[in-house]
Amino acid sequence: MSNPIKLKRDELSSNYSGSEHYDLVIIGSGISGLSSGLMWQKNTENKKTLIIEKNPYPGGYSTAYERQGYVFETTQLFPDIINMIDYLGVEINLKQFKGNFMRRLVVENNDVAEYKIPAGPENFTNYLCETFAEDEAKIRRLMDYSLDMFKQVRKLKANSRLKDKLLIPFQAPKVVANLNRTYSGLLDKFGITNPKLREVMETFTSFSGVPSDRASAIMATGAMLSSMTRCFRPYGFFDEFPAKMAQLFQARGGEICFDSAVEKIEVQDGTAVGVRLKGTEGVIRADKIITTVDPMLAMRHLVGDEYLPKKYITRLENTIMSVSSINVALGLDENIDMSLLDLDYPYNVVSTGLGTAEKLFDGFMAGDNAFTESCFHMAVICPSLTTGGKNTVTLRCTPFALHKWEEWRNSDKAKYKEEKERWADFFIGLAEKYFIPGLSKHILVKDISTPATYARYSGSPSASLYDMASLVTQFGPKRLPMETPIRNLLQPKFSHGLYGTMMNGVQVVDLLLNRKFNNGNSLFDPNNQSPITNNQSP
Ligand SMILES: Cc1cc2nc3c(=O)[nH]c(=O)nc-3n(C[C@H](O)[C@H](O)[C@H](O)COP(=O)(O)OP(=O)(O)OC[C@H]3O[C@@H](n4cnc5c(N)ncnc54)[C@H](O)[C@@H]3O)c2cc1C
């Protein structure tokens, strides 16, 4: 009999001392919570810090789990966050995808166009110019502009003061010009009208389930550059990343209380003073509290509307949370050689043509989904090609809404199972047709996550995968701010993905330390660390 698989995430245990008071309490041990905790430790001394996590292990949405001898993962792509993990001292063995970032198939009637999108902006530009030679001049102008715009984002401050605001038009004119522009507006600006070229460019918006005519041009450009500049994945399973962060946090004196949900953020006279855990009476008091959970959960449930100004409640009500997903994780037998199928990319994607993202997003906004045989978007990932573990394939299908999934899961198990299987078969059929011939014959284990799974696992009331949707109407100053209306309660939500969540830690700690860590910069600046930086080692 083979040994049971031990995941790194399960090597962690609580080291909560039971103290009644902390300098800082962080709610959630996902990558946002862990990066906040580690950034804080690097820049302070002798502070009592506690992370509270409802699950028995760290990682939140970035995790791995075992089913019948197979290990499956949620996250797949490790973006270019190397300077931040080096700064924190997190050591992790990563494989860099040096060739292509994505293999993308676009299905139009009976035609299938294939694109192999290379990693790195320069390679990407050259590839586009070769593939769409007639549009070369436009492509080069767009890519130069995009790189320059992202450089200007670096000049912005995370929480602008009056002086910063006055400087923005001079330091970052391209950011100002694009604040209200959608990604499709940006493509229009450069005269990119070729539908096939647009499909390829829109890869980076459809990824987060948002159509390019609603996605923020700046956020989509940032997502493109941060995910493709250098892309990696761990040689081990993905839970190793949060596990290493949590181990480091504990080794440096931080406490983590696992398997304990915060039920209430205690507010007195408009100030957050502590948290109460589910099933307990006492309050863990804290000078400062950072929440990294879904903002609707944090503000409307853990704080409660009675403590919030009406204007803020309206803002919450008008905030659109991001999409949910169906994820089909498959364990395959050994009679298939995955290495022969040209699947070793961070992502393989198959979708129908231009307009698909819009239709799928409309379906999500209507509260359900709009997938059909002639309208789909699916990512296919083969982690075992890197981990060397037993053959695994993950099918990621976005966007779905929570819809009736929770109701079925709670009160009609048969219907829940039937719907799960129906959608899994649909997506397995697509994967079989476009990427893995004969796939269904090789499946030994099938694990299907639905929006109800994500809601239960993360606590997000809408089962959102990526926090606030990256719509142009919710970008920059229009996003829920890090400073909440409750004094001493901070909610860092730079954006989603591992890049965004690491940046959450940078921004919130910088705010707590009055810019003494990152000089108020919106993005991490390794050259701008203040002298108080304390190079602790475990
Ligand atoms: C299936 C999937 C695939 C993805 N793939 C990628 C990818 O390949 N690359 C990439 O960069 N990004 C990817 N993402 C996005 C990325 O994983 C997330 O943006 C990121 O992990 C979010 O981290 P977070 O800490 O902000 O939130 P979360 O991970 O949601 O962490 C919040 C934590 O708070 C805990 N919590 C909730 N309620 C409470 C409570 N009441 N008390 C205490 N604790 C609580 C939760 O258990 C959780 O651990 C993916 C996301 C999903 C869901």
The ligand as a Tripos MOL2 file, in Angstrom:
@<TRIPOS>MOLECULE
LIG
   53    58     1     0     0
SMALL
NO_CHARGES

@<TRIPOS>ATOM
      1 C1         -9.7770   28.2070   -8.4360 C.3       1 LIG1
      2 C2         -8.8890   29.4290   -8.3980 C.ar      1 LIG1
      3 C3         -7.7570   29.4790   -9.2010 C.ar      1 LIG1
      4 C4         -6.9300   30.5980   -9.1660 C.ar      1 LIG1
      5 N1         -5.7950   30.6220   -9.9300 N.ar      1 LIG1
      6 C5         -4.9090   31.6400   -9.8110 C.ar      1 LIG1
      7 C6         -3.6430   31.5820  -10.4460 C.ar      1 LIG1
      8 O1         -3.3350   30.6170  -11.1380 O.2       1 LIG1
      9 N2         -2.7800   32.6140  -10.2500 N.ar      1 LIG1
     10 C7         -3.0890   33.7030   -9.4720 C.ar      1 LIG1
     11 O2         -2.2620   34.6140   -9.3400 O.2       1 LIG1
     12 N3         -4.2930   33.7780   -8.8330 N.ar      1 LIG1
     13 C8         -5.1910   32.7660   -8.9790 C.ar      1 LIG1
     14 N4         -6.3870   32.8020   -8.3130 N.ar      1 LIG1
     15 C9         -6.6800   33.9740   -7.4830 C.3       1 LIG1
     16 C10        -5.9320   33.8900   -6.1640 C.3       1 LIG1
     17 O3         -5.9210   32.5640   -5.7050 O.3       1 LIG1
     18 C11        -6.6340   34.7890   -5.1520 C.3       1 LIG1
     19 O4         -6.7330   36.1020   -5.6780 O.3       1 LIG1
     20 C12        -5.8660   34.8740   -3.8400 C.3       1 LIG1
     21 O5         -5.4470   33.5980   -3.4130 O.3       1 LIG1
     22 C13        -6.7840   35.5170   -2.7960 C.3       1 LIG1
     23 O6         -6.0900   35.6200   -1.5860 O.3       1 LIG1
     24 P1         -6.7040   36.4020   -0.3470 P.3       1 LIG1
     25 O7         -5.8130   36.1700    0.7930 O.co2     1 LIG1
     26 O8         -6.9770   37.8260   -0.7250 O.co2     1 LIG1
     27 O9         -8.1380   35.7720   -0.1200 O.3       1 LIG1
     28 P2         -8.5140   34.2640    0.2950 P.3       1 LIG1
     29 O10        -7.6170   33.3080   -0.3490 O.co2     1 LIG1
     30 O11        -9.9810   34.1500    0.0660 O.co2     1 LIG1
     31 O12        -8.1990   34.2470    1.8510 O.3       1 LIG1
     32 C14        -9.1010   34.6580    2.8260 C.3       1 LIG1
     33 C15        -8.9550   33.7270    4.0020 C.3       1 LIG1
     34 O13        -9.8490   34.1500    5.0180 O.3       1 LIG1
     35 C16       -10.4240   33.0150    5.6200 C.3       1 LIG1
     36 N5        -11.6870   33.4170    6.2470 N.ar      1 LIG1
     37 C17       -12.8690   33.6810    5.6570 C.ar      1 LIG1
     38 N6        -13.7780   34.0350    6.5620 N.ar      1 LIG1
     39 C18       -13.1610   34.0170    7.7590 C.ar      1 LIG1
     40 C19       -13.5770   34.2940    9.0870 C.ar      1 LIG1
     41 N7        -14.8270   34.6830    9.3680 N.pl3     1 LIG1
     42 N8        -12.6820   34.1450   10.0890 N.ar      1 LIG1
     43 C20       -11.4040   33.7460    9.8460 C.ar      1 LIG1
     44 N9        -10.9630   33.4680    8.5950 N.ar      1 LIG1
     45 C21       -11.8220   33.6150    7.5580 C.ar      1 LIG1
     46 C22       -10.6080   32.0370    4.4790 C.3       1 LIG1
     47 O14       -10.7250   30.7120    4.9600 O.3       1 LIG1
     48 C23        -9.3200   32.2820    3.6870 C.3       1 LIG1
     49 O15        -8.2860   31.4290    4.1180 O.3       1 LIG1
     50 C24        -7.2450   31.7000   -8.3230 C.ar      1 LIG1
     51 C25        -8.3800   31.6420   -7.5110 C.ar      1 LIG1
     52 C26        -9.1860   30.5130   -7.5370 C.ar      1 LIG1
     53 C27       -10.3660   30.4610   -6.6230 C.3       1 LIG1
@<TRIPOS>BOND
     1     1     2 1
     2     2     3 ar
     3     2    52 ar
     4     3     4 ar
     5     4     5 ar
     6     4    50 ar
     7     5     6 ar
     8     6     7 ar
     9     6    13 1
    10     7     8 2
    11     7     9 ar
    12     9    10 ar
    13    10    11 2
    14    10    12 ar
    15    12    13 ar
    16    13    14 ar
    17    14    15 1
    18    14    50 ar
    19    15    16 1
    20    16    17 1
    21    16    18 1
    22    18    19 1
    23    18    20 1
    24    20    21 1
    25    20    22 1
    26    22    23 1
    27    23    24 1
    28    24    25 2
    29    24    26 1
    30    24    27 1
    31    27    28 1
    32    28    29 2
    33    28    30 1
    34    28    31 1
    35    31    32 1
    36    32    33 1
    37    33    34 1
    38    33    48 1
    39    34    35 1
    40    35    36 1
    41    35    46 1
    42    36    37 ar
    43    36    45 ar
    44    37    38 ar
    45    38    39 ar
    46    39    40 ar
    47    39    45 ar
    48    40    41 1
    49    40    42 ar
    50    42    43 ar
    51    43    44 ar
    52    44    45 ar
    53    46    47 1
    54    46    48 1
    55    48    49 1
    56    50    51 ar
    57    51    52 ar
    58    52    53 1
@<TRIPOS>SUBSTRUCTURE
     1 LIG1         1 GROUP 0 **** ****
